[in-house]
Amino acid sequence: MRDWNGKRYWLIGASEGLGRAVAECMSRAGVEVIVSARSEDRLQELVAELPGRASYVPIDVSDPKSVAEAVTEVGDIDGMIYLAGVYWPQPATQWNAEEVTAMFDINLTGAARVLGHVVPAFVDRGHGHIVLTGSLSGFRGLPGAIGYGASKAGLMYLAESMYADLRKTNVAVQVVNPGFVKTRLTQKNDFKMPFIMEPEDAAKEMFEHMGTDQFKKSFPTAFGLMFRASQFLPDWAYYRLFS
């Protein structure tokens, strides 16, 4: 089990939904949390509500200058959790270039911008903890999920590659792949979302995983198993079922 008391963690994308709930879990566990997002008002509200030591640093992960300034302001940390994400449900037949590009730029490239500062610092220091947030939608192509599913698939691959390179160091890498979580993003969906979770329940699953030495967790369990099993289906069967 990981010792949380007195540790400093930077949570990026913590102003709403799952990120906000994870910040609350960590604060209750004795972690000093630094929360970041674009909305300074929401960050101020969150810091005021957290039970433990907390501060905020605004960040725009699509802007390299903003990322560099935030890294300097945050200072030394024990861990970083990337929860930032944007989402628009969208099939390829209704391609919106601005929205698709934004999903890549925030969900994937934004993480790379932050990691470009955090990973070298952790490697030089000889310890650190990195947690990335993937998605069950990243396991295999889904209808109506261009941009989002692809960006999450890239983030999951990034976590896997980092884990392969860093697993014999003291820099821990983990990835969590949630299913549907009830947030302002999933409110955009006009279809039934199986096994949809409240943010607090999803945050509990995520935080419990973070306390282990396991690399990957996909949840809810039954839903996650279905997506992982889908990787073994031949294309004709997969697209007949999932399209």
C-alpha positions as CSV (number, residue, x, y, z in Angstrom):
1,M,0.0,0.0,0.0
2,R,1.2,3.5,-0.8
3,D,1.8,5.9,2.1
4,W,-0.3,9.0,1.3
5,N,0.2,11.1,4.4
6,G,2.1,14.4,3.7
7,K,2.7,13.7,0.0
8,R,2.2,16.4,-2.6
9,Y,0.2,15.5,-5.7
10,W,-0.6,17.7,-8.7
11,L,-4.1,16.9,-10.2
12,I,-4.6,18.3,-13.6
13,G,-8.2,18.5,-14.8
14,A,-9.6,18.6,-11.2
15,S,-12.2,21.3,-11.4
16,E,-15.2,19.1,-12.4
17,G,-16.5,15.5,-12.3
18,L,-14.1,12.7,-11.7
19,G,-11.1,15.0,-11.2
20,R,-12.9,16.9,-8.5
21,A,-13.9,13.7,-6.7
22,V,-10.4,12.2,-6.9
23,A,-9.1,15.5,-5.3
24,E,-11.5,15.0,-2.4
25,C,-10.4,11.4,-1.9
26,M,-6.8,12.3,-1.8
27,S,-7.3,15.3,0.5
28,R,-9.2,13.1,3.0
29,A,-6.2,10.6,2.9
30,G,-3.8,13.3,4.0
31,V,-2.4,14.3,0.6
32,E,-1.5,17.9,0.0
33,V,-3.2,18.5,-3.4
34,I,-2.4,21.1,-6.0
35,V,-5.4,21.3,-8.4
36,S,-5.2,22.7,-11.9
37,A,-7.6,23.5,-14.7
38,R,-8.6,26.4,-16.8
39,S,-11.4,27.7,-14.6
40,E,-9.9,29.6,-11.7
41,D,-13.3,30.2,-10.1
42,R,-14.0,26.5,-9.9
43,L,-10.5,25.8,-8.6
44,Q,-11.0,28.4,-5.8
45,E,-14.3,26.7,-4.8
46,L,-12.7,23.3,-4.7
47,V,-9.7,24.3,-2.6
48,A,-12.1,26.0,-0.1
49,E,-14.1,22.7,0.1
50,L,-11.2,20.3,0.5
51,P,-10.6,19.0,4.1
52,G,-6.8,19.0,3.9
53,R,-4.0,21.2,2.7
54,A,-4.7,22.4,-0.8
55,S,-3.8,25.1,-3.4
56,Y,-4.5,25.7,-7.0
57,V,-2.6,26.7,-10.1
58,P,-4.5,27.6,-13.3
59,I,-3.3,25.9,-16.5
60,D,-4.2,25.6,-20.1
61,V,-2.7,22.3,-21.2
62,S,-3.1,23.3,-24.9
63,D,-0.6,26.2,-24.3
64,P,3.1,25.2,-23.8
65,K,3.8,28.5,-22.1
66,S,1.0,28.0,-19.6
67,V,2.2,24.5,-18.9
68,A,5.8,25.6,-18.3
69,E,4.6,28.4,-16.0
70,A,2.4,26.0,-14.0
71,V,5.2,23.5,-13.6
72,T,7.4,26.2,-12.1
73,E,4.7,27.5,-9.8
74,V,3.7,24.0,-8.6
75,G,7.3,23.1,-7.7
76,D,8.4,19.7,-6.3
77,I,5.8,17.0,-6.2
78,D,5.5,13.4,-5.3
79,G,3.0,12.6,-8.0
80,M,1.0,13.8,-10.9
81,I,-2.5,12.7,-12.0
82,Y,-3.7,13.7,-15.5
83,L,-7.5,13.9,-15.7
84,A,-8.0,16.8,-18.2
85,G,-10.3,15.9,-21.1
86,V,-12.8,17.3,-23.5
87,Y,-15.4,15.3,-25.4
88,W,-17.9,15.8,-28.2
89,P,-19.8,12.7,-29.5
90,Q,-19.2,12.6,-33.2
91,P,-19.3,10.1,-36.0
92,A,-17.0,10.4,-39.0
93,T,-19.9,11.3,-41.2
94,Q,-20.3,14.6,-39.2
95,W,-16.6,15.4,-38.8
96,N,-16.0,18.7,-37.0
97,A,-12.3,19.4,-37.4
98,E,-12.1,22.0,-34.6
99,E,-13.6,19.6,-32.0
100,V,-11.6,16.6,-33.1
101,T,-8.4,18.5,-33.0
102,A,-9.3,19.9,-29.5
103,M,-9.9,16.4,-28.2
104,F,-6.5,15.3,-29.3
105,D,-4.9,18.5,-28.1
106,I,-6.3,18.3,-24.6
107,N,-6.7,14.6,-24.0
108,L,-3.4,13.4,-25.5
109,T,-1.0,16.2,-26.5
110,G,-1.9,18.1,-23.4
111,A,-0.7,15.1,-21.3
112,A,2.5,14.9,-23.4
113,R,3.2,18.6,-22.7
114,V,2.9,18.1,-19.0
115,L,4.8,14.8,-18.9
116,G,7.6,16.5,-20.9
117,H,8.4,18.4,-17.7
118,V,7.4,15.9,-15.0
119,V,9.0,12.7,-16.3
120,P,12.5,14.0,-16.6
121,A,12.3,15.6,-13.2
122,F,11.1,12.3,-11.6
123,V,13.8,10.3,-13.4
124,D,16.5,12.7,-12.3
125,R,15.3,12.6,-8.7
126,G,14.8,8.9,-8.7
127,H,11.2,8.6,-7.6
128,G,7.7,9.8,-8.5
129,H,4.2,8.6,-9.3
130,I,2.4,9.2,-12.6
131,V,-1.3,8.3,-13.2
132,L,-3.0,8.8,-16.5
133,T,-6.7,8.5,-17.2
134,G,-7.6,6.4,-20.3
135,S,-11.1,5.1,-21.1
136,L,-12.8,1.8,-22.1
137,S,-13.5,3.5,-25.4
138,G,-9.8,3.4,-26.1
139,F,-9.6,-0.4,-26.5
140,R,-11.0,-0.6,-30.0
141,G,-12.7,1.7,-32.5
142,L,-16.3,2.6,-31.6
143,P,-19.0,4.4,-33.7
144,G,-19.5,8.0,-32.9
145,A,-16.2,8.3,-31.0
146,I,-13.7,9.8,-33.4
147,G,-11.4,12.2,-31.6
148,Y,-12.3,11.0,-28.1
149,G,-11.7,7.3,-28.5
150,A,-8.6,7.8,-30.6
151,S,-7.1,10.3,-28.1
152,K,-7.7,8.0,-25.2
153,A,-6.2,5.0,-27.1
154,G,-3.1,7.1,-27.6
155,L,-2.9,8.1,-24.0
156,M,-3.3,4.4,-23.0
157,Y,-0.4,3.5,-25.3
158,L,1.7,6.3,-23.9
159,A,1.1,4.9,-20.4
160,E,2.0,1.4,-21.5
161,S,5.2,2.6,-23.1
162,M,6.2,4.7,-20.1
163,Y,5.6,1.7,-17.9
164,A,7.8,-0.5,-20.0
165,D,10.6,2.0,-19.8
166,L,10.2,3.0,-16.1
167,R,9.0,-0.2,-14.3
168,K,12.5,-1.0,-13.0
169,T,13.0,2.5,-11.7
170,N,11.4,4.2,-8.7
171,V,9.1,6.1,-11.0
172,A,5.7,4.4,-10.8
173,V,3.3,4.6,-13.8
174,Q,-0.3,3.7,-13.7
175,V,-3.3,4.0,-16.0
176,V,-7.0,3.8,-15.1
177,N,-9.7,3.1,-17.8
178,P,-13.1,4.1,-16.6
179,G,-16.4,3.4,-18.4
180,F,-19.2,5.9,-18.3
181,V,-19.1,8.4,-15.5
182,K,-21.9,10.8,-14.8
183,T,-20.4,14.2,-15.6
184,R,-21.1,17.2,-17.8
185,L,-19.2,15.4,-20.6
186,T,-21.4,12.3,-20.6
187,Q,-24.5,14.5,-20.5
188,K,-23.8,15.2,-24.2
189,N,-24.6,11.5,-25.0
190,D,-28.1,10.8,-26.3
191,F,-27.9,7.0,-25.9
192,K,-28.2,4.6,-23.0
193,M,-24.9,4.3,-21.1
194,P,-24.5,0.9,-19.4
195,F,-23.0,0.7,-15.9
196,I,-22.8,4.5,-15.6
197,M,-21.1,5.5,-12.4
198,E,-21.4,8.5,-10.1
199,P,-18.1,10.5,-9.9
200,E,-17.6,9.6,-6.3
201,D,-17.8,5.9,-6.9
202,A,-15.5,6.1,-9.9
203,A,-13.0,8.2,-7.8
204,K,-13.0,5.5,-5.1
205,E,-12.2,2.8,-7.7
206,M,-9.4,5.0,-9.1
207,F,-7.9,5.9,-5.7
208,E,-7.9,2.3,-4.5
209,H,-6.0,1.3,-7.6
210,M,-3.5,4.2,-7.1
211,G,-2.7,2.7,-3.7
212,T,-1.5,-0.6,-5.2
213,D,1.6,-1.5,-7.2
214,Q,-0.6,-2.7,-10.2
215,F,-0.2,-0.9,-13.5
216,K,-3.6,-0.9,-15.1
217,K,-7.3,-1.0,-14.0
218,S,-10.4,-1.0,-16.2
219,F,-13.8,-0.5,-14.5
220,P,-16.6,-1.3,-13.9
221,T,-15.2,-4.8,-14.0
222,A,-17.8,-6.6,-16.1
223,F,-18.0,-3.7,-18.6
224,G,-14.2,-3.6,-18.8
225,L,-13.9,-7.3,-19.4
226,M,-16.3,-7.0,-22.3
227,F,-14.2,-4.3,-23.9
228,R,-11.0,-6.2,-23.4
229,A,-12.5,-9.3,-24.8
230,S,-13.6,-7.4,-27.9
231,Q,-10.0,-7.1,-28.9
232,F,-9.9,-10.8,-29.7
233,L,-13.0,-10.7,-32.0
234,P,-12.5,-10.8,-35.7
235,D,-13.4,-7.5,-37.5
236,W,-16.6,-8.9,-39.1
237,A,-17.9,-10.0,-35.7
238,Y,-16.8,-6.9,-33.8
239,Y,-18.3,-4.4,-36.1
240,R,-21.5,-6.3,-36.4
241,L,-21.9,-6.2,-32.7
242,F,-20.6,-2.8,-31.8
243,S,-21.8,-0.8,-34.8
